[in-house]
């Protein structure tokens, strides 16, 4: 897949809140994920797809309810792309909130090898 195709597919998966499916289809085995801060129970940097799948599972288990996700159109430059992701959700034990982050991705050989989030 081209960078444009990967970006379009990922944005579509995120809009449908199909994050696990996106990981399975679009990410390389050696991918890395970098969070803006370290959250309790999560590392700031997660290496390898299997660990990223586990992080996705743990995060989903913390979500009490989802009330919609929006994703901007991707911006593409070379082998990188980004978009703004906003999730309206209620985490267990917290008030409902909107989380907005800039998501930046690097693609190599048709797969995402790096993701980094900025809030």
ABEGO torsion letter per residue (X at the ends): XBAAAAAAAAAAAAAAGBAAAAAAAABBAABBBBBABBBBGBBABBBEAAAAAAAAAAAAAABABBAEBBBBBBBBBEABBBBBBBBBBBBBGBBBBBBBBBBBBBBBGGBBABBBBBX
